[in-house]
Amino acid sequence: MAKNTGDGYRRGAVTGRTQFERSDGMYQKRDERTGQFMEVKQTPGKFKGVAKEPDGRDTENS
């Protein structure tokens, strides 16, 4: 399980989620199990600890 350290980084990876960059430059999360789109990041940059699509870090539909 991923845990926030409070120092601006995360230990471990978030499983069952991937992220991708939208055409407007913002990142959005997707649930790997259902394919459902989740939240869009409101600040610049990527989500911490979430695999980018396609990545192969998680198993198929983990």
Backbone bond lengths (Angstrom), bond angles and torsions (degrees), N, CA, C in turn:
res aa  C-N    CA-C-N  psi(-1)  N-CA   C-N-CA  omega(-1)  CA-C   N-CA-C  phi
1 M - - - 1.444 - - 1.520 108.78 -
2 A 1.304 116.76 139.24 1.457 121.82 178.96 1.529 109.99 -79.16
3 K 1.313 116.03 140.81 1.464 120.90 178.70 1.519 109.68 -132.01
4 N 1.319 116.47 138.31 1.457 121.46 173.76 1.526 108.61 -76.57
5 T 1.318 116.73 141.96 1.460 120.92 -179.11 1.524 112.15 -95.75
6 G 1.324 116.72 -19.40 1.462 120.01 -175.10 1.527 111.96 88.05
7 D 1.328 117.08 -2.67 1.461 122.40 -179.34 1.521 112.23 -110.74
8 G 1.344 118.10 19.67 1.454 121.52 175.93 1.516 114.64 89.21
9 Y 1.320 117.58 11.06 1.462 119.29 175.64 1.528 108.99 -144.33
10 R 1.323 116.12 169.56 1.452 122.84 -175.97 1.520 108.91 -122.07
11 R 1.335 116.78 139.81 1.469 121.24 174.07 1.522 108.02 -94.31
12 G 1.335 115.98 123.95 1.455 120.65 178.68 1.511 111.21 92.90
13 A 1.322 114.83 171.73 1.453 121.14 -178.41 1.521 110.27 -108.67
14 V 1.309 116.09 150.60 1.452 122.27 175.04 1.527 106.50 -82.67
15 T 1.330 118.13 122.69 1.460 120.91 -178.01 1.517 110.68 -97.09
16 G 1.322 115.42 153.71 1.460 120.93 177.68 1.517 113.92 77.78
17 R 1.337 117.07 9.59 1.460 121.07 -179.80 1.523 109.22 -134.68
18 T 1.309 116.97 145.61 1.459 121.91 170.95 1.518 107.39 -131.33
19 Q 1.328 116.32 165.38 1.455 120.20 177.23 1.515 109.15 -134.05
20 F 1.306 114.92 154.60 1.456 120.78 177.79 1.509 108.43 -145.23
21 E 1.339 115.41 157.51 1.461 120.44 179.19 1.524 108.72 -91.72
22 R 1.319 115.92 125.54 1.456 121.67 179.39 1.526 109.99 -78.14
23 S 1.318 115.89 169.91 1.468 120.32 -179.04 1.531 112.41 -64.67
24 D 1.335 118.03 -22.17 1.468 120.71 178.21 1.530 112.59 -87.15
25 G 1.357 117.34 3.33 1.455 121.25 176.99 1.517 114.68 91.02
26 M 1.327 119.01 -6.57 1.460 122.57 179.00 1.530 108.83 -88.95
27 Y 1.336 117.20 154.71 1.461 122.29 179.05 1.518 110.11 -97.97
28 Q 1.333 115.77 143.00 1.461 121.88 179.72 1.519 108.76 -131.43
29 K 1.346 116.36 143.39 1.458 121.48 178.53 1.519 109.99 -92.60
30 R 1.356 114.58 151.57 1.462 121.37 175.38 1.523 107.91 -133.06
31 D 1.338 116.89 138.15 1.454 122.47 175.47 1.527 107.91 -77.09
32 E 1.343 117.84 123.85 1.464 120.87 -178.01 1.521 112.61 -68.17
33 R 1.321 117.25 -31.43 1.465 120.11 -175.82 1.524 111.90 -73.00
34 T 1.329 117.01 -44.35 1.463 120.67 -174.52 1.520 113.43 -104.88
35 G 1.324 117.71 -17.48 1.454 121.55 -176.19 1.524 112.76 79.33
36 Q 1.326 116.86 2.39 1.465 122.11 -177.91 1.530 110.63 -70.03
37 F 1.338 115.80 135.88 1.453 121.15 176.01 1.509 109.41 -73.56
38 M 1.336 116.06 141.81 1.458 121.79 -178.73 1.525 108.58 -116.71
39 E 1.315 117.52 -151.29 1.460 120.90 -173.06 1.520 113.43 -68.05
40 V 1.323 114.37 157.06 1.463 123.78 175.24 1.520 106.69 -105.22
41 K 1.333 116.75 134.21 1.466 120.84 -179.96 1.525 108.94 -70.04
42 Q 1.319 116.95 131.48 1.458 122.37 -176.10 1.520 113.28 -90.03
43 T 1.339 117.18 -15.96 1.464 121.05 179.31 1.530 108.52 -111.00
44 P 1.319 118.01 159.05 1.474 120.30 -179.19 1.529 111.99 -61.48
45 G 1.320 115.86 151.19 1.460 121.20 176.51 1.520 112.34 101.43
46 K 1.332 114.11 -178.43 1.459 121.75 -176.33 1.522 110.85 -94.96
47 F 1.349 115.74 164.68 1.457 121.41 170.60 1.525 108.03 -70.85
48 K 1.335 118.13 142.70 1.458 122.14 179.48 1.523 110.30 -75.84
49 G 1.334 116.42 131.03 1.459 121.44 172.15 1.507 116.13 75.68
50 V 1.333 118.88 7.74 1.458 121.87 -179.61 1.525 108.33 -104.51
51 A 1.337 117.32 130.10 1.460 122.13 -177.68 1.521 110.67 -65.73
52 K 1.341 116.15 143.02 1.466 120.91 175.08 1.517 109.11 -84.43
53 E 1.319 117.16 153.06 1.466 121.54 177.57 1.508 110.11 -91.68
54 P 1.307 120.80 143.44 1.473 124.49 -27.58 1.518 108.82 -75.57
55 D 1.313 116.73 146.68 1.457 119.97 -174.64 1.516 112.35 -129.54
56 G 1.334 117.74 -46.24 1.446 120.67 -177.90 1.515 113.06 85.37
57 R 1.340 117.15 2.51 1.461 119.74 -179.66 1.519 110.40 -68.20
58 D 1.310 117.53 -40.57 1.461 121.30 177.79 1.524 109.67 -96.46
59 T 1.318 115.70 160.43 1.459 119.38 175.16 1.517 109.22 -73.40
60 E 1.315 116.68 164.50 1.455 120.19 -179.44 1.520 110.09 -61.30
61 N 1.326 116.53 125.22 1.469 123.50 -178.92 1.515 112.84 53.60
62 S 1.324 117.19 44.52 1.477 120.94 -177.09 1.500 113.49 -65.17
